[in-house]
Amino acid sequence: MAIRTTELRSAKHAPIDRPSGLAAPWQDALPVCRDAIVTLREVQQDDAPSLLAHLGTEDVSRFISPPPPTIAGFERFIRWSQRDREAGRSVCFALVPAGATRAVGLFQLRSLDARFANAAWGFALGSAYWGTGLFVGGATEVLDFAFDNIGVARLEARAVLVNGRGNGALRKMGAVQEGLLRRSFFRRGRHYDQVLWSMLSEDWRRRRSLQRTRIH
């Protein structure tokens, strides 16, 4: 089974500078996206116990920034993520398996500039759902949203070098390896090298066009 984790964290940025001060529609509410195996929606307070159970395990958390260690900690993270979405700085989607109601994973998009043209993404998924197709279904919806709804031009991600399966997940989605960030991630008393991955909007649209052509 493949691990589906990259760095997932909170960050502070200045408010997004949008034309005429207008808020984007997603700042009011994130869309709900569904397919046969997964629902993608905004993370909610009721997700906190499930997120702690699925993301707090050693196999999931060892290569990402430490997740909150308690239900209350996840509740604070969820409140923060909703405020940050309203401010236009980031979005956090919950990954919910078809037929379930609570989240078993997260996808996060963070702005890296004042207009959200450059952004970073991170993800984490409970180990019980590795290799089920849940990651690919959720990631496809997140990338569509990033490039088509937010208007991201460049999306990047970092993954610890020794996290072969996390790097494999990014490669599978079509990300391009740009370089190695030496000793850029610190976890439990140890520095790790990270791989820097990127994806451009035109890369993703070309990939999606090819996918749709194959389907039809």
For each residue, the residues with C-beta under 8 A, 3 or more apart:
1: 127 130 131
2: 130 131 135 165 168 169
3: 59 60 63 127 130 163 165 166 169
4: 105 123 124 125 129 130 135 165 166 169
5: 8 60 61 63 64 123 124 125 163 166
6: 63 64 121 122 123 124 157 158 159 163 166 169 170
7: 64 65 122 157 158 159 185 194
8: 5 64 65 67 106 108 122 123 124
9: 64 65 108 122
10: 77 80 81 84 90
11: 89 90 110
12:
13: 89 90 110 111
14: 17 114
15: 87 88 89
16: 87 88 89 111 114 115 116
17: 14 114 115
18: 21 22 23 24 88 115
19: 22
20:
21: 18
22: 18 19
23: 18 27 28 88
24: 18 27 88 149 150
25: 28 29 149
26: 29 30 31 85 91 145 149 150
27: 23 24 85 86 87 88
28: 23 25 86
29: 25 26 42
30: 26 41 42 85 91 93
31: 26 145 149
32: 39 40 41
33: 39 40 41 141 145
34: 38 39 40 98
35: 38 98 137 141
36: 98
37: 97 98 132 133 134 137
38: 34 35 95 96 97 98 134 137 138 141
39: 32 33 34 96 97 98
40: 32 33 34 93 94 95 96 107 138 141 142
41: 30 32 33 44 93 94 96
42: 29 30 82 85 91 92 93 94
43: 47 51 78 81 82 92 93 94 103 106
44: 41 47 78 94 103
45: 48 75 78 79
46: 49 102
47: 43 44 50 51 74 78 94 102 103
48: 45 51 52 71 72 74 75 78
49: 46 52 53 71 74 102
50: 47 53 54 102 103 104
51: 43 47 48 54 55 56 67 74 103 104 106
52: 48 49 55 56 67 68 69 70 71 73 74
53: 49 50 56 126
54: 50 51 57 60 103 104 105 125 126 127 128 129
55: 51 52 60 61 67 105 106 124 126
56: 51 52 53 60 61 67 68 69
57: 54 60 61 126 127
58: 61 62
59: 3 62 127
60: 3 5 54 55 56 57 64 124 125 126 127
61: 5 55 56 57 58 64 66 67 124
62: 58 59 187
63: 3 5 6 159 160 162 163 166 187 192
64: 5 6 7 8 9 60 61 67 122 124
65: 7 8 9 187
66: 61 69 187
67: 8 51 52 55 56 61 64 74 124
68: 52 56 72 73 74 76 77
69: 52 56 66 73
70: 52 73 74
71: 48 49 52 74 75
72: 48 68 75 76
73: 52 68 69 70 76 77
74: 47 48 49 51 52 67 68 70 71 77 78
75: 45 48 71 72 78 79
76: 68 72 73 79 80
77: 10 68 73 74 80 81
78: 43 44 45 47 48 74 75 81 82 92
79: 45 75 76 82 83
80: 10 76 77 83 84
81: 10 43 77 78 84 85 90 91 92 108
82: 42 43 78 79 85 86
83: 79 80 86 87
84: 10 80 81 87 89 90 92
85: 26 27 30 42 81 82 88 89 90 91 92
86: 27 28 82 83
87: 15 16 27 83 84
88: 15 16 18 23 24 27 85 111 116
89: 11 13 15 16 84 85 110 111
90: 10 11 13 81 84 85 108 109 110 111
91: 26 30 42 81 85 108 109 145 150
92: 42 43 78 81 84 85 106 107 108 109
93: 30 40 41 42 43 106 107 108 138 141 142 145
94: 40 41 42 43 44 47 103 105 106
95: 38 40 103 104 105 106 107 125 134 135 138
96: 38 39 40 41 100 101 102 103 104
97: 37 38 39 100 104 129 132 134
98: 34 35 36 37 38 39
99:
100: 96 97 104
101: 96
102: 46 47 49 50 96
103: 43 44 47 50 51 54 94 95 96 106
104: 50 51 54 95 96 97 100 125 126 128 129 134
105: 4 54 55 94 95 123 124 125 126 129 134 135 138
106: 8 43 51 55 92 93 94 95 103 123 124
107: 40 92 93 95 121 122 123 138 139 142
108: 8 9 81 90 91 92 93 121 122 123
109: 90 91 92 119 120 121 142 145 146 150 152 155
110: 11 13 89 90 119 120 121 122
111: 13 16 88 89 90 114 115 116 118 119
112: 118 119 120 156
113: 116 117 118
114: 14 16 17 111
115: 16 17 18 111
116: 16 88 111 113 119 150 151 152
117: 113 151 152 153 154
118: 111 112 113 152 153 154 155 156
119: 109 110 111 112 116 146 150 152 154 155 156
120: 109 110 112 155 156 157 158
121: 6 107 108 109 110 142 146 155 156 157
122: 6 7 8 9 64 107 108 110 157
123: 4 5 6 8 105 106 107 108 135 138 139 142 169
124: 4 5 6 8 55 60 61 64 67 105 106
125: 4 5 54 60 95 104 105 129 130 134 135 138
126: 53 54 55 57 60 104 105 129
127: 1 3 54 57 59 60 130
128: 54 104
129: 4 54 97 104 105 125 126 132 134 135
130: 1 2 3 4 125 127 135 165
131: 1 2
132: 37 97 129 135
133: 37 136 137
134: 37 38 95 97 104 105 125 129 137 138
135: 2 4 95 105 123 125 129 130 132 138 139 169
136: 133 139 140 172 173
137: 35 37 38 133 134 140 141
138: 38 40 93 95 105 107 123 125 134 135 141 142
139: 107 123 135 136 142 143 169 173
140: 136 137 143 144 173
141: 33 35 38 40 93 137 138 144 145
142: 40 93 107 109 121 123 138 139 145 146
143: 139 140 146 147 155 173 199 204
144: 140 141 147 148 149 204 208
145: 26 31 33 91 93 109 141 142 148 149 150
146: 109 119 121 142 143 149 150 152 155
147: 143 144 150 151 152 155 201 204 205
148: 144 145
149: 24 25 26 31 144 145 146
150: 24 26 91 109 116 119 145 146 147
151: 116 117 147
152: 109 116 117 118 119 146 147 155 201
153: 117 118 200 201
154: 117 118 119 198 199 200 201
155: 109 118 119 120 121 143 146 147 152 198 199 200
156: 112 118 119 120 121 178 196 197 198 199
157: 6 7 120 121 122 170 175 196 197 198
158: 6 7 120 181 184 185 194 195 196 197
159: 6 7 63 163 166 167 170 194 195 197
160: 63 163 166 185 187 192 193 194 195
161: 167 180 192 193 194 195
162: 63 192
163: 3 5 6 63 159 160 166 167
164: 167 168
165: 2 3 4 130 168 169
166: 3 4 5 6 63 159 160 163 169 170
167: 159 161 163 164 170 171 177 195 197
168: 2 164 165 171 172
169: 2 3 4 6 123 135 139 165 166 172 173
170: 6 157 159 166 167 173 175 197
171: 167 168 174 175 177 197
172: 136 168 169
173: 136 139 140 143 169 170 199
174: 171 199 203 204 207
175: 157 170 171 197 198 199
176: 197 198 199 203
177: 167 171 195 196 197
178: 156 196 197 198
179: 195 196
180: 161 193 194 195 196
181: 158 184 185 193 194 195 196
182: 193
183: 191 192 193
184: 158 181 191 192 193 194
185: 7 158 160 181 191 192 193 194
186: 190 191 192
187: 62 63 65 66 160 190 192
188:
189:
190: 186 187
191: 183 184 185 186
192: 63 160 161 162 183 184 185 186 187
193: 160 161 180 181 182 183 184 185
194: 7 158 159 160 161 180 181 184 185
195: 158 159 160 161 167 177 179 180 181
196: 156 157 158 177 178 179 180 181
197: 156 157 158 159 167 170 171 175 176 177 178
198: 154 155 156 157 175 176 178
199: 143 154 155 156 173 174 175 176 203 204
200: 153 154 155 203 204
201: 147 152 153 154 204 205
202: 205 206
203: 174 176 199 200 206 207
204: 143 144 147 174 199 200 201 207 208
205: 147 201 202 208 209
206: 202 203 209 210
207: 174 203 204 210 211
208: 144 204 205 211 212
209: 205 206 212 213
210: 206 207 213 214
211: 207 208 214 215
212: 208 209 215 216
213: 209 210 216
214: 210 211
215: 211 212
216: 212 213
